[in-house]
Amino acid sequence: MQVLANGITGIQRGLATTRSAATEIAQTPIQEKSVDASALTDLKQGTTQVQANAKSITAADATIGSLLDIMA
């Protein structure tokens, strides 16, 4: 079950990164021509982190399901 806990923690961290970057982007004044590139990078990184951890949870769930089927 450690894999599931790690996946959930990873998703929470990814969401926090995404939320922080989105806030920074949203607070950029309209008059400014560009948004800080690090905020855009952080936004993409947070999104990727959430997706990767969701896949790890899906894989762990499938593995646990297979083990239960074998044991039944």
N, C-alpha and C positions, 0 to 999 in steps of 0.2 A: 504494500500500500504506500510505501515511501515514494514510488514513482508518481502516484496521483497527487500526493502532497507537494512534491517538488513542482509538478506541472501547474498546480493551482497557485503556488507561490510565484512561479514565473509569469503566469498570466497577470497576477496582481501587480507585479513590478512593471510589466509591459504597459499595463493600463495607466499606472502612475506616470511613467515616462511620457506616454502619449498625451495624457491630460496636461502635464506640465508644459510640454511643447505647444500644444494647442492653445493654452492660455497665453503663452508668450507671443504666439503668432497673432492671436486675437487682440492683444493689447498694443500691437504695432500701429502707430498712427497711420491713417489713410494717406497722409501727405508724403510719407516715406515711400520711395520707389521700390525698395526691396525689403524683404524680411531676412532676418539673420539666418544665414545658411545652417548654422548649428541647430536651430530650432526645427528646420525642415528635416535635417538628418535625424534628429532625435525622434521626430514624429514617425518617420519611416522605420527607424530602429525599434521603436515601441510596438508598432503594428506588426512587424516581422516577429518580434519576441512573443507576442500574444498568439500569433498563428502557429509558430513552432511548438509552443507549449500545449496548445490545443491538440495538435497532432500527436504529441507524446502521450497525452491523456487518452486520446482515442486508441492509440496502439496498446497502451496498458490495459484499457478496458477490454479490447479484443483478446488480448493474451489471457487475461483473467477468465473471460468467458470460455475460451478454449480449454483452459485447465479444468474449469468446472465441468465442462462437457465430458472430458476424458475421465474425470473422477466419478462421474455419475453412472 
